Every structure is written in C-alpha cells, then in structure tokens.
Amino acid sequence: MAVIAAHVGSLSVAGEPSEFLEAEAVPASDFTGTEFRIANPALRRLSPGVPVFVEVSPSGDAGSWEPAEAFVDPLFGDVHLASAPGPSALVRVSAHALPVQQLALVRSISLTVTNDVVELQVMGDGYKRRSVSLRDFSGELTGLALTERETEALTEGTLLLIEVGKAAGAQVFRAWVKVPELSHKLTPGSLYEHTVKFLGFAFQSQDGAAFAWGYGTP
C-alpha cells in the first residue's frame, strides 16, 4: 500500500499464528560469531508464549543438527547464540510466525516511555532508599481506516501486535499493545479518521527477559 501525502506510514496488525519448522537463519549484518537472523522476513514476527527451538550444525553439514542455547528476538527474528558455533556453522529455527495485514494509513504517532522511581522502606532503617521501577510505555496514533472489516480488528481491550512503517524496506516500529480507547471523526471524502490510544503490554521470553516494543529493520 502506497503512503499518500501528509501520512507518515502505514499501520499493520498481526493475524493468527502459523507454525514453521527448520527455517534458515543467516549471519546478521553485525555478525561477530553469534548473531544470526531468520532469513525469511515473513517469519521474523514470532508468536509470544510459544516455545522457540534453535538448532545448529557446527560443521555446516545439513544432515547433522544439535539443539542450541539461544535467545530469539520475537519482534524482529534476531537469533543470539550463547556461544559461537564456528565459521562454517548452519543455524535453523522452529517457532510460530505472525502474519500481518495492513490496516490503515497513519498520519501521526507518538510514544511515551517512562521509568517511575519508587521509595523503598525498611523497618528500622533511618535512610530513604529509592529504586527505578519497571519501564512503562504508551502512545497514540491517528490514521485513516481502509475498510470497515479491517477496522473491526481494533476493538477496545484487544491485545495487538502493531507495526508502523513508512515505506517498503524501511525501519519499522513494532509493539505489543492493548487498546483501551478508540475515537473517530468523519473527514472530507467520507473517510473515517481514527485516533487509537494504546498501552504497552510486555511478554516474558524463555530466558525470563520481558519484551514489548522495538524499532528496527523488518
């Protein structure tokens, strides 16, 4: 979908997850021995909460594979191995991918990220101690819905993977969000312009880390 004048990009949302097996991962652009990336761009958005299985062939023999300890970024398909498998190694990934459908043209988007400082109180301790809390994020985007059917994907309270990108191949913003509030107005030409307010929603990865949003190359 081409981006028209006065719009910064397009908005896409994720559909139902689909399992894929033994997808090739290739060395990443910043490769130092452990950084790979799922080769197929359509498989780089992974379904959260579903196990990801990474295998390595250290010798480069496509008939000999062994499980590998790794972290896979579920937003962009980056594979980080715990140890370098060698210069001839092959890497493959099995998981569930999320297809996306373009939903709207986006005129504007804003994002707010905050870290609140909380006070810790300890009985018998005369000092005030403070600690940085978990990072929260929220935002708002305004855009034109393409069709009434696709607009139904943005219902209040729905958990969504949103993706905002300006052009094919350009960097995109991806985030897991909940939509607590929707509003719209009729614009000239009988197109509904929607304002979508969203709250970040973090999932826990296999290694215990939390992920919610990111900005990078598709």
N, C-alpha and C positions, 0 to 999 in steps of 0.2 A: 504494500500500500504506500503510495507516494505521500510525502508530507507536504501539505499546502502552506502557502504564505501565512505568517503570523502564528504558526504552530511549531513547537519545539521538537516534536517527535510523535510517536505512536505508543499506545498502551496495549499490552497483551496480558492475558490471564491464562493460567495453566488448566489443562483438561485432566482426564482420568489417567493415572499412571499405567505404563506398559512395561512389562519385563523385557530386559535384553540380556543376552548371555555372551560372554567372552568378546567384548568389544575391544578393539585395539586402542592402546594408549601410546602416544608418541612423545619423545622428549619435548619439554616446554621451551619457550623462547629464552628463558633464563636458566637453562639446564646446567647443573653442576654435578650431576650424577644421580640425583634422587628425585628430580622434578619432572613429572610426565603430565600429559593431558589426554583425555578421551578424544580420539581423532574425529569422530563424527559429531558435528555441532548439535545435531538433533538429540543427542544422548547426554548432553552436558548439564541438563537440569534434572536433578535426581529427586525422587520422592523421599521426603523425610520420614524417619521412623522405620524404614525398610533396610535390612542389612545390605551392606556393600561388600562384595567379595573381590579381592585383588589377587592376581596370580602373576608369577614371574618365571621366565625361563632364563636363568643366568647365562647359559651358554648360547642363547639365540636359537636353540633347537625348538621348532614349533610343535614337536611331539612330546616335549618334556616340560611339565609345569609344576610349580610348587606354590603353596599359599604364601602370601607376603604380608608383613605388617605395614599398614599404610593408613593415611588419612586422605579421604577424597572430599574436596570442597563440593557440597551438593548444589551450590548455586551456579558454578562455572565449570565443573568437571575436572578441576586440577587434582592430580594424584601426587601425594608427597610420601615417598617410601621412607621407612625408618632407617634403612641403610642402602648404600649404593650397590646395585646388583652386578655392575660390571659394564664395560663399554659395548658389549655385544648383546646385552640383555633385551628380551622382549617382555612387554607388560600388557596384561589384559584385565578388563573389569566386567563384572556381572552385577546388575542392580535393576532398579525400576526408573524409567525416564518419564518426564512430564512433558507432553506436547503442549504447545501454546497456540492460542488463537488471537489475532488482533481484534481489539475491542473498540478502540476509539482513537481519534486524533487528540493529542494533548497540547493545550495552549500554554499552560504553565504548571510547574510543580515546585513544591517547597518541602524541605526536610529539616526537622529539628532533632538533634541528638543531645541528650543531657546526662550528666552524672551527678546525682544528688550526694551531698555529704551528710552522713548521719552521725549522731553523737552516741558514743558507747559509754554506758555507765556500769561501773563495777563497785559492788558493796565494799566499803572501807577504803576506797581509793579516792584521795582528795584531788586528783587531776582529771580534767576533762579530756577524753580521747575521742578522736573522730576518724571515720573511715569512709572511703568512697564507695557508694552503693553500686548496684548493677546499672549498666547503661540502658537508658530508655530511648526510643525514637518514635516520632510521629510525623505526620505530614499531611499535605493536601495537594490534590491535583485537579485541574479543570480542563475539560475537553469535550469534544463532540462525539456522541454515541453513533455507531454506524447503523445498527438496526435494533429494533425493539427486542428481537430474540436474543441478541448478544448482550443487550443491556441487562437482561434478567440475571446474568452471571454476577452482577454487582448488587447483591441483596444485603441488607443490613445484618451485621453479625457474622457474615460469611468469612471463612479463612481462605485467603487467596495468595498465590504467588503472582506478584505483579512485575512487569518488565516494561521499562520505558527506554526507548532508543530513538535516536534522531535519524539514522539512515542505515542501510544495509552495510554490515561490517564494522560500524562504529561502536564505540563502547556503550554499554547499557547499564542501567540501574535495575537491580533485581532485589526483591524483598518479600518476605513472608509477612502479611499484614492481616488485621481484622478491620472490617469497615463498619464502624458504629453509627455512621450518619451519612445520608445521601440528600442532595438537593439538586434542583434543576430549574432552568428557565428556558422559555421559547425564544430563539434567536431569529433574526431576519432569514427568510428562506425556510421557515418551519422546521429547523433543526434544534433538537434539544441539547443544550449545553449543560453538562453535569459537573458539579463540584463534589469530589469524593474526599472525605476526610478519613484517614486511616491511622491505626495504631500498630506498632511493630509487634510481631509475635515470634519468639525465639524457640527453636527446636534444639534438642540435645543430640550431638553426634555420638558415634560409637566410642570415641575416646573421652567423652564427658564434656567436651567443649560445646558452647552454645553458638548458634549461628542464626542470623535473621535477615541481614541485608548485605549487599556488596555492589561494587562498581567495577566493571571490567570488560574485557573483550569477549563477545559471545563464543 
